């Protein structure tokens, strides 16, 4: 069978680092409170010349360099984002143009923080269906553009950044030991959309709007939903939590990460945590954490890696990959 194998990975972060202490001048909060409640110590904030497209391009080029490939080798791009450069066209086609690609096709995927997990799953289906041989899957966000900087419950949580992987079709056997995407599980529940949303849009308010969140409600649903899709992936792959080498969760809140790992029986030393460095970067969260783990020498070729995310909608999902 055809497997979707990760050939390269890369990331990009805005130049500006904003530490928690800066928020003490903007809203009624403290560094101690932010760290205690979220685990976040800093985040990167995009400048005017840094956009979802420019960060996505930089991450894509880094992933291509890692894979030893050029843009000419790519025949498809999926960009996961909730903060596109324009309502249309898709920011993915702008990245395509920035990379100098004259062929192939590109489109955006919108599943908020679950976007990269949705995109990896979709890319795997395209590859296994013979529609593409080499793909760029990118998560890029500039959430700072949609924050209400007077809302202390949300403005301290999010940051900007991008991460990308190159997926390549490779013939192999349907075996757990084979490299590539092994199993995935996606879910959504539109009845919960008012728990985490943006209060604007072209068809409703003719504005971009600001992010709004019922934090306690999100936390209440998060651990159960995450456990649901991960257990489904375990069942599909015929494994248990003990079999995975690394758990790369969505980096939204350290308490959610710890509670999810504990409930699933995943050892603390197997959990990749970067929320302290980046905050919640939505669809960029998982690929950024992956990139950091590879750079640290944690994730190595042949490792069994579990990805997970949950976002507004609600959307949530998990993917199991042999690195």
N, C-alpha and C positions, 0 to 999 in steps of 0.2 A: 504494500500500500504506500501511498504518498504521505510523507510526514512534513510538517511545517517546522523547520529547524531554525533556531536563532543563530545567525551568522555574525551579528555585530550589535553593539549597543552604545548609546551616547546620550549626553545630556547637555543642557545649557541653562544658566541662571543669570538673572539680571545683575548688573554691577552693584547696585545699592543693597546693602544689608541693613535691615531695620530690627534693632533689638527691642526687647520688651520695655526697657526703661523709657524709650521715646513715647510710648503710649501714656505714660503717667502725666505727660504734658497735654494730651489730647482728650482723654476721658478719665473717669473715676475708676482707676485700676492700679495694680502694682505688678512688678515683675514676679514677686512671690506668689500672688494670686494666680497669674497666668500659668506659671510653671506647675503649681500644685493642681490646678484644674485640668490642664491640657498636656503638659510636658513640653510645650513650645517655649523656646528661648529666643529664637530669631526667625526671620523670614526674609526673602528677597523681594524687592518691590521694583517693578519696571519703570524706567524713565520714559520720557516722551518718545524717544527714538527707538524704544524697545517694544515690540508688539508680539502678539501670538504668532504671527507669521515669521518674524525675524528670529524669535527664540526657537520655533519649530524647525526653521531652516538650519540653525546652528546645531541643534540636537541631531538632526538628520545627517548632516555632514560628518559629525563625530561618529555616528553609528556606521556610516559608509566607510570611513577611515578604519574603524575597528574591524570591519568585515573585509577590508582590502578590495573594495568595490568603488565604482563611480556612479553618478546619477544615471548614466547611459545603461547601466545594468539593471535598473529598476523599471518594472512595468506597471506598478500600481502603488498608490499612496492612500492610506486611511489616516485622517487626522481626527483624534478625539478631542473635542473642545466644547466649552459652553461660552467662551468669550472670543468669537470670531472677529477678524478685522472688520468685516462688513456683514450686514444681513445676508447679502449674496453679492458676488459668487462665493462659493465655498473657499475658505482660507487654504484648504488643501491644494487648490489649483494655483493659488499665489505662491505657495511653497514649491510646487512643481515648476513654476516659471522661474523662481529664484534659483532653483537648482540647475536650471538650464535644460530641463527635460523637454524633448520635442515629441515624445511618444508616450504611450501608456495612458492611464486615467487616474483620477483622484477625486475623493469626496470627503466631506466632514461627517462625523458621527457624534450625536448628541445624547449622552446618557449621564451627564454631569460627572460626578466623581467616579462612577463605574465605567466611564467612557473607554478607558484603555483596555479593561477586561472585555468589554463588549467588542472592541475593535480587534483584539487578538483573536477572539472567537470567530468573528466575521472573516478576518484574513485567513484563518485556518480553513474555513469552508471554501473560500475562493481558490486557495492553493490545492486542496484536495479535489476540488471540482474541475481542475485544469484550466482555470480562468487566469491564473497568474503564476509566474515562476519565482520571481523575487519581488518582495514588497517592503515598503517602509511603513511601519505602524508607529504613529507619533501621538503623544499626549502633550498638548501645549496650552497654557492658560495664562491670562493676565487678570486674575480675579480682583486685583486691587482697583480695577476700573469700575467694578460694580458693587463696591463696598460702601456702606454708610459709615463714614469715619466718625460719626457721633454716636454710633451704636456700639457700646463697649462689649456687648455679648457676641458680636460677630466680627468686628474689625480686627480684633487681636488674633483671630484664628487662621486667616488665609494669607497665602503668598503667591508669587508668580514663578514660573519656570517651565521647562520642557524636558521630555525624555523621549527616546526613540529606539526602536529595534529594527534590524533587517531580518526578515523571515525569508527562507529559501526552501523550495520544494526539493525533497530528497526521497528517493525510493528506499523502502525498508520494510521490515516486518511489523505486524501489529503486536509488538511486545513492549512490556514496561521498560525494558532495558534500552530500547531504541531512543535516540535523541529526537526531540520535537514536542509539539503539543500533543498531550495524551488524552485529556478529558476536560470538559468545561460544563458549567451550569449557570444559566442566566435567569433572573426573575425581575418582575416589576409589579407595583401596586399603585395605580393612579389614585386610589381613594385616600392615599396619604400625602398627596402632593402639596397640601397647605402646610406641611411640617417643615419644608425646606424648599424655598422657591425665590424667584426674582419678581418683584412687584411691577414689572413693566414688560412691554413687548410691542412690536410693530402693529399687530392686529388688535390690541386692546387699548394701550395708552399712548401709542406712537412715541414711546420713550424707551430708553434702555432699562431704567429702573435700578433698584438696589436689592441686594440679597437679604432675605428675611428667614429666620430660623427659630423654631421652637426647640431649643437645645435639649431640654429634658425629654421631650417626646422622641427626638432622634436617638438619643442615648438609650432610651427604653427599648426601642425596636432593633437597634443595631446588632447587638450580640446574638440575638435569636436568629435574625435574618442571615447573618454571616455564617453561623453554624449550620443553618439549613443547606445552603449551597455547597459548603465545603464537605459536609457529610455525603451529599449527592455525588460530588466528584470522587470522593473516596470509594463509594459503592461502585461507580462506573469503572474505576481503575483497579478495584480489588485490593485496596491497600488500607492501612490505618495511619493515624497521626505519627506513629513511631517510624514509619517508612520514609517520611519526607526528610530532606536534608535542610531545607530552608523554607521559612514562611515569610512572604513579603506582603503584608497587609496594606490597605489604604492608610496613609499617614494623616489621620484627622485628629485623633485624640489618644494620648498614651493610655488613658484608663480603658478605652474601648479595645485597644490593641491587647493590653494585658488580660482583660477579662475574656476576650475571645480565645486567646491562646490557652488560657487556663481551662476554659470550658471544653475545648477540643482535646486537651491533653497534649498540647505541643510544648516541648521543653523551651524554657526561656532563652537558652543559648542558641536556639534555632530561629529566633524571631529577629528580622531585620527592622531596625528602628531608626528613622531619620526625621521624625516629626519635630524634634528639637532644633534641627537645622533649617528646615524649609517651611514649617507650618503645614497647613492643608493647601495643597496646590491642585486639588480637584483631579482632573483626568491626567495631569502630569505626575501625580503622587507616586503611583506604582512604578512607572519606568524610571523616575528619579531615584527611588529607593533601590531598584534593581541595579542601576548604574553605579550607585555608591557602593553597594555590596560587592559588585564585581571589582571595582577599583580597590576596595579594601582587601581583596583576596579571599573574601568569604565564599562567594558563589564561584564554583569551578566547573569545567566541562565534565558532564556526566552526573552532576548533582540533580536530585529531584526537587523541584521548586514549586511551591504552591503560592499562587497570586490570588488576592481577594480585594473586593472594593464594594462600597455602598454609597449611594448618592441620592440626590433629590429625585423625586418621582413617586414613591421611592423606586430606585433601581438597585439591584445588587447582583453579584456574580463571583465566580471563582474559576480559575484555570490551573491545570496541572501541567507542568512542562519539564521534560528531561533536558537539562541545559547542554 
